[in-house]
Amino acid sequence: MTTFNEWGQLKEVVVGQADYAKIPPMSTSLRTVNYADQKDLLHINTGVYPSQVIEEANQDLETFVNFLQSENIIVHRPNQNPNVEYYNYCPRDLIFTYGSKKIVAPMSLKERRYEWENYCHIFQDLEFIHDVIYDDKDYNLDCIGNPDILALNERQPMFDAANIIKANDNLLYLVSNTGNKKGAEALQNWMYNNYPSTKVHLLENVYSYIHIDSTVAFLREGLMLLNPSRIKSKDILPSPFCYWDAIFCPEPTNIGYYKNYCNASKWINMNLLSINENLVVLEENQTSLRDELKKYNIESVMLPLRHQRTLGGGFHCVTVDNCRA
């Protein structure tokens, strides 16, 4: 079972679940990585998410799973762990799959350092690039309120798997609050030892707040979807991606979030999952994006994901592709 890109025919996938999802007590890690854009935290709730959020999120994930299975795609789910520190909603953040390998990301949030254990029954051959020893010195408090200063210092490699998207021999790595340059170096060294022809390309000074998959999505070889509020021209992307054709995502339909539980911008609505290079899954209200993709002979399955802004994850985020043809 292998996967080398974001668009090959999906054969096997992991889909998260919302049970026991929570916002942990505030730490230096959480403050700088997740809430650097917040001047104060008076409106931030901690503890388990409201039952309505968890129940409705699980309903939508089940609808998604049913669709995937109707396409003859094998679906795995994480263990339900009442003691999880954060959640199991976004497995994309934790585990990077490439070729036949599965890597546990050296996560930016210390609260998520053991989350991978809930996937061991799916991935028996997980590998570790770096064992993070968390310390407040890893985080730069000057990032609070300043998107030009990143949360992570360069003391040790740290990155979330969702900082990376793959295009066969080329990986695009977002340097952001959830991925430092040392992390990219460690990933490149690992690639050199396992897949020596694969190159890690850095995307810098574009978007500091978290992951890459609401900024760039690879649709097929030579075609990508870009967030126009963050990337004004494809020329700012590293080669070879600056030579690809680009679709600039239309303004998303804002589906809102539950009360004051906002953990993603409206651009999470471009967070799509490719079933193959001619079929993607979109949040059901994103009709403008559906119509734009259709111009490129890409059809869209429109499914509900009511709490993707509340919980911070769209269809790409809540999955990890384990096998693509």
BELNOR-V184573 format. One line per field, one symbol per residue. ss: DSSP state (@ for helix, = for strand, . for the rest). burial: # if it has 9 or more other C-alpha atoms within 8 Angstrom, else .. A space follows every 10 residues. Layout:
# BELNOR-V184573
ss: ???
burial: ???
This chain:
# BELNOR-V184573
ss: ..=.=....= =====.=... .==....@@@ @@@....... ......==.. @@@@@@@@@@ @@@@@@@@@@ ...====... .......=.. @@@.=====. ====.....@ @@..@@@@@. .....===.. .....@@@=. @@@....... .=......=. @@@====..= ====.=..=. @@@@@@@@@@ @@@@....== ===....... .....===== ..====.... ...@@@.... @@@.====.. .......... .....@@@@@ ..====..== ===...@@@@ @@@@....== ===....@@@ @.......== ====.
burial: .######### ########## ####...### #######... .....#..#. ..######.# #.###..##. ..######.. ...####### ########.. #########. ###.##.### .....#.##. .#.....### ..#####..# ####.##### #######.## ########## ########.# ##.....### ###...#### ########## ..######.. #..#...#.. ####.#..#. .#....##.. ##.#.##### #######.## ####.#.### .###...### ###.###### ########## ####.
